[in-house]
């Protein structure tokens, strides 16, 4: 019965929207741009839930003009609006001081002007993927808790999300500038992540009376900003260090925290009249260093890609790994050793497998993790294999605080 109720509600909503969309053109004021397009400059109607037409008197509506639907000057209090996909520009104060709660900006829009949606009741906004400019205070004084920043936007303007309800926010790598007051008076804001190492951050971008946890690269402008303004800084590199290696080549270290040894090749394999199992070994021990001083713990996992010769793959389950033979502490470190997570041979080319684990409060220091000889085994069956040189990549991940 609940699903039926929702379905009926959607049909009714579509009917209402299509009825509203047929509003009289005389409710709108517009300018002829002289190129077959129009700019809406005002609204004299009384509808609170509005679907803006894509044409007026045969002209394509491309611009919502300054103060066009401003409640203080136009009188009507909008609670919902549908913007047509003919619109490319929304000018300053266009929807100022209304009661909009949800908003979808169509992908045709590339520019939104100053305070265009200032002082509404917005809790949800979907931005155009083609937005390149958001004016100052465009979404100030609302109730937003999350917004996805599109890839083409590079600039977070002054006061853009002034007085909202963000708890955390991620600035993608395309954001190069975050101006003053961009997030001022977001009293619930606790943490931000800045992915551009050189992003310019205004001194008062997040206000003056809160202490944030700022995640960023080290070194980066985010780290400098955190230190200069009394915020906590957490380097992103510490979250998930990893390294990759292949069964036929030397393993390349992906960072300071995990060193993986080379793997001996399986060598030449001749197809037999029954399935055969072949073995190979790691040249030496894996080494894990946990020198962070945070006592968060860690987890070491492995995943192997399918054995492939370029145009054919051996079936999943062909590659298996034997449990660790020993975990030995090098020098001084935590009293509680990490533990071996494997109790039996495990298939590693059909999903991620946890190899070893250090719980919170353990695993600090340097440890050598040693597999027994012939720890890696490969099953080859003449019914599923083709002639060729096969290769598999083993991805080892050291994940912080499991």
C-alpha positions in Angstrom: 0.0 0.0 0.0 2.9 2.4 0.8 4.4 2.0 -2.8 1.0 2.7 -4.3 0.6 5.9 -2.2 4.0 7.2 -3.5 3.1 6.4 -7.1 -0.1 8.3 -6.9 1.6 11.3 -5.3 4.1 11.4 -8.2 1.3 11.4 -10.7 -0.4 14.2 -8.9 2.8 16.2 -8.7 3.4 15.9 -12.4 -0.1 17.1 -13.1 0.3 20.1 -10.8 3.6 21.0 -12.5 2.2 20.7 -16.0 -0.8 22.9 -14.9 1.5 25.6 -13.4 3.8 25.6 -16.5 0.9 26.9 -18.6 1.0 30.2 -16.7 0.0 33.3 -18.7 2.9 35.0 -20.5 1.4 38.3 -19.2 2.6 37.3 -15.7 6.2 37.8 -16.9 8.1 40.9 -17.8 11.0 40.5 -20.2 13.4 42.2 -22.6 14.0 41.1 -26.2 17.7 40.5 -26.5 17.6 41.1 -30.3 19.0 37.6 -31.2 15.8 35.5 -30.7 16.3 35.3 -27.0 14.8 37.0 -24.0 15.8 38.0 -20.5 13.1 37.7 -17.8 13.1 41.0 -15.8 10.1 40.6 -13.5 7.1 38.5 -12.5 3.7 39.9 -11.7 1.8 36.6 -11.1 0.7 35.0 -7.9 1.9 31.4 -8.2 4.2 30.3 -5.3 5.2 27.0 -7.1 6.5 28.2 -10.4 7.6 26.5 -13.7 9.4 29.2 -15.7 8.6 28.8 -19.4 11.4 28.3 -21.9 9.8 30.7 -24.4 8.0 34.0 -24.2 6.3 35.4 -27.2 8.4 33.0 -29.4 11.7 34.1 -27.8 13.9 31.6 -26.0 14.4 32.4 -22.4 18.2 32.4 -21.8 18.6 34.8 -18.8 16.9 35.3 -15.5 17.6 39.0 -14.9 18.5 41.0 -11.9 15.8 41.0 -9.1 13.4 39.2 -11.5 11.8 37.1 -8.7 13.1 39.0 -5.7 10.4 38.8 -3.1 11.0 42.2 -1.6 10.5 44.0 -4.9 8.1 41.6 -6.7 5.9 40.6 -3.8 5.3 36.9 -4.6 6.9 34.4 -2.2 8.2 31.4 -4.2 8.3 28.0 -2.5 9.5 26.0 -5.5 10.8 26.8 -9.0 11.7 24.9 -12.1 14.2 26.6 -14.2 14.1 25.6 -17.9 17.2 24.1 -19.7 17.2 27.1 -22.1 18.6 29.3 -19.3 22.4 30.0 -19.3 22.6 32.9 -16.9 21.0 33.7 -13.6 21.8 37.3 -12.6 22.3 38.9 -9.2 19.4 38.9 -6.7 17.3 37.0 -9.2 15.5 34.8 -6.5 16.5 36.9 -3.4 14.5 36.5 -0.2 12.1 33.7 -1.2 11.2 30.4 0.5 12.7 27.9 -1.9 13.7 24.6 -0.2 15.0 22.5 -3.0 16.6 23.6 -6.2 18.0 22.0 -9.4 20.1 24.2 -11.6 20.0 22.7 -15.1 23.3 21.9 -16.9 22.6 24.7 -19.4 23.5 27.3 -16.7 27.1 28.5 -16.6 26.8 31.6 -14.4 24.9 32.5 -11.2 25.2 36.1 -10.0 25.7 37.8 -6.6 23.1 36.8 -3.9 20.9 35.1 -6.6 19.4 32.7 -4.0 20.4 34.6 -0.8 18.1 34.2 2.2 15.9 31.3 1.1 15.2 28.1 3.0 17.3 25.8 0.8 18.2 22.4 2.2 19.2 20.8 -1.1 20.8 22.2 -4.2 22.0 20.4 -7.4 24.4 22.6 -9.3 24.8 22.6 -13.1 27.8 20.5 -14.2 28.8 23.4 -16.5 28.9 26.2 -13.8 32.0 28.3 -14.2 31.0 31.3 -12.0 29.1 31.6 -8.7 28.7 35.1 -7.5 29.3 36.4 -4.0 26.8 35.3 -1.4 24.9 33.4 -4.1 23.6 30.8 -1.6 24.1 32.7 1.7 21.6 32.5 4.5 20.1 29.0 3.8 20.1 25.6 5.4 22.5 23.6 3.2 24.5 20.7 4.6 26.1 19.4 1.4 26.7 20.6 -2.1 28.7 18.8 -4.9 31.1 21.2 -6.6 31.2 20.8 -10.4 34.5 20.2 -12.2 34.5 23.4 -14.2 34.2 25.7 -11.1 37.6 27.0 -9.9 36.6 29.8 -7.5 34.6 29.8 -4.3 33.5 33.4 -4.0 33.2 35.7 -1.0 30.3 34.6 1.3 29.1 31.9 -1.2 27.8 29.7 1.6 27.6 32.3 4.3 25.3 31.2 7.2 24.4 27.6 6.3 24.5 24.3 8.2 27.6 22.5 6.8 29.4 20.1 9.1 32.1 19.1 6.7 33.1 20.1 3.2 35.4 18.8 0.5 37.1 21.2 -2.0 38.0 19.2 -5.1 41.3 19.7 -6.9 39.7 22.1 -9.4 39.1 24.7 -6.7 42.1 27.1 -6.7 40.6 30.0 -4.6 38.4 30.1 -1.5 37.6 33.7 -0.6 37.0 35.4 2.7 33.7 34.6 4.4 32.9 31.8 2.0 31.7 29.6 4.9 31.5 32.2 7.7 28.8 31.5 10.4 28.5 27.8 9.6 28.4 27.1 13.3 28.3 23.3 12.9 31.3 23.2 10.6 33.9 20.7 12.0 36.2 19.7 9.1 37.2 20.5 5.6 39.3 18.7 3.0 41.4 20.7 0.5 42.6 18.6 -2.5 44.4 21.4 -4.3 47.9 21.7 -2.8 48.2 25.4 -3.9 44.7 26.6 -3.3 44.5 30.2 -2.1 42.4 30.4 1.1 41.2 33.7 2.6 42.1 34.4 6.2 38.4 34.6 7.2 37.1 32.0 4.7 35.6 29.9 7.6 34.9 32.7 10.1 37.0 33.6 13.1 35.4 31.7 16.1 35.7 28.0 15.2 38.5 25.5 15.3 38.5 23.1 12.3 40.2 19.9 11.4 41.7 20.5 8.0 42.7 17.6 5.8 45.2 18.3 3.1 48.5 17.3 1.6 51.9 18.0 3.2 53.3 20.4 2.2 50.3 22.5 1.0 48.6 25.9 1.4 45.9 24.1 3.5 48.6 23.1 6.0 50.0 26.6 6.1 46.4 28.0 6.6 45.7 25.6 9.4 48.9 26.4 11.3 48.5 30.1 10.8 45.0 30.2 12.1 45.1 27.7 15.0 43.3 24.8 13.3 44.2 21.1 13.5 45.9 19.7 10.4 45.8 16.0 9.3 47.9 15.0 6.3 46.0 13.1 3.6 49.0 10.9 2.9 48.5 9.1 6.2 45.1 7.8 5.4 45.7 4.8 3.0 49.3 4.2 2.0 49.6 1.4 -0.6 52.0 -0.4 -2.9 51.6 -2.6 -5.9 53.8 -5.3 -7.4 53.6 -7.9 -10.2 54.4 -11.6 -9.9 57.1 -11.3 -12.6 58.8 -8.1 -11.6 60.4 -6.2 -8.6 57.9 -4.7 -6.3 57.8 -0.9 -6.2 57.4 0.7 -2.8 54.4 3.1 -2.6 55.5 4.9 0.6 57.4 5.0 3.8 55.0 2.8 5.8 55.0 -0.3 3.6 57.9 -2.1 1.9 57.0 -5.2 -0.2 59.6 -7.6 -1.6 60.0 -8.9 -5.1 58.2 -12.2 -6.1 59.9 -15.0 -7.9 58.3 -15.9 -11.3 56.4 -19.1 -11.7 58.7 -19.7 -14.7 57.7 -22.0 -17.6 54.5 -24.0 -17.1 53.6 -27.0 -19.5 50.0 -27.9 -19.8 49.2 -31.5 -18.5 46.3 -33.9 -18.9 45.2 -32.9 -15.4 45.2 -29.6 -13.4 48.6 -28.8 -11.9 49.6 -26.6 -9.0 52.8 -24.5 -9.2 54.5 -22.5 -6.4 56.7 -19.5 -6.0 58.0 -17.5 -3.1 58.6 -13.9 -1.9 62.3 -13.0 -1.9 62.2 -11.6 1.7 60.0 -10.3 4.4 57.4 -7.5 4.1 58.2 -4.6 6.4 55.6 -2.3 8.0 56.6 0.9 9.8 54.0 2.6 12.1 55.8 5.6 13.4 52.8 8.0 13.5 52.5 8.0 17.3 48.7 7.9 17.0 48.1 4.3 18.1 45.3 4.0 15.6 46.1 0.5 14.4 46.2 -0.8 10.8 45.2 -3.5 8.4 47.2 -5.1 5.6 45.2 -6.5 2.7 46.0 -8.0 -0.7 44.1 -8.3 -4.0 45.4 -10.0 -7.1 44.2 -9.2 -10.6 43.2 -12.2 -12.8 46.2 -14.0 -14.5 46.0 -12.7 -18.1 48.1 -13.0 -21.3 46.5 -10.0 -22.8 43.5 -11.6 -24.5 42.7 -14.5 -22.1 42.3 -14.8 -18.4 42.7 -17.8 -16.1 39.5 -18.4 -14.0 39.0 -16.8 -10.6 40.5 -18.9 -7.9 43.6 -19.8 -9.8 45.9 -17.9 -7.4 46.2 -18.7 -3.7 48.2 -17.4 -0.8 49.5 -19.2 2.3 49.1 -17.5 5.8 52.1 -15.7 7.2 54.8 -17.8 8.9 55.8 -15.1 11.4 55.4 -11.5 12.5 58.6 -10.2 14.2 59.2 -6.9 15.8 62.4 -5.1 14.7 63.9 -3.1 17.6 61.5 -1.5 20.1 57.8 -0.9 19.7 54.4 -1.8 21.1 54.0 -4.6 23.6 51.1 -6.2 21.7 52.2 -7.6 18.3 50.0 -7.4 15.2 48.0 -10.6 14.4 47.9 -13.0 11.5 44.4 -12.6 9.9 44.7 -15.7 7.7 44.1 -19.2 9.2 44.2 -21.2 5.9 45.2 -20.8 2.3 43.1 -18.1 0.7 42.1 -17.3 -2.9 43.4 -13.8 -3.6 42.2 -13.2 -7.2 38.5 -13.1 -6.4 38.3 -10.3 -3.8 40.3 -8.5 -1.2 41.8 -10.6 1.6 43.1 -9.3 5.0 46.6 -10.6 5.7 47.5 -9.1 9.0 46.0 -6.6 11.5 47.0 -4.4 14.4 44.2 -3.3 16.6 44.0 0.1 18.2 46.8 0.5 20.7 49.1 -2.1 18.9 51.3 -2.3 15.9 53.5 0.7 16.6 57.1 0.4 15.5 58.7 -1.7 12.8 57.7 -5.3 11.9 58.9 -7.9 9.5 56.1 -10.1 8.1 57.4 -13.3 6.6 55.6 -15.8 4.4 56.8 -19.4 4.2 58.6 -20.8 1.1 56.2 -21.5 -1.8 53.6 -19.2 -0.3 52.1 -18.3 -3.6 50.4 -21.1 -5.6 49.0 -21.1 -9.1 46.6 -23.8 -10.5 46.8 -24.3 -14.3 44.2 -26.5 -16.1 44.6 -27.4 -19.8 40.8 -27.0 -20.1 40.8 -23.3 -19.1 44.3 -22.1 -20.1 45.6 -20.9 -23.4 49.3 -20.7 -24.5 50.9 -17.4 -23.7 52.8 -15.3 -21.1 50.5 -14.6 -18.2 50.8 -11.8 -15.6 48.9 -10.8 -12.4 49.3 -7.7 -10.3 49.2 -8.0 -6.5 48.0 -4.8 -4.8 48.9 -4.5 -1.1 47.1 -1.9 0.9 48.0 -0.7 4.4 44.8 0.9 5.7 44.8 3.1 8.8 42.6 2.4 11.8 40.5 -0.6 10.6 
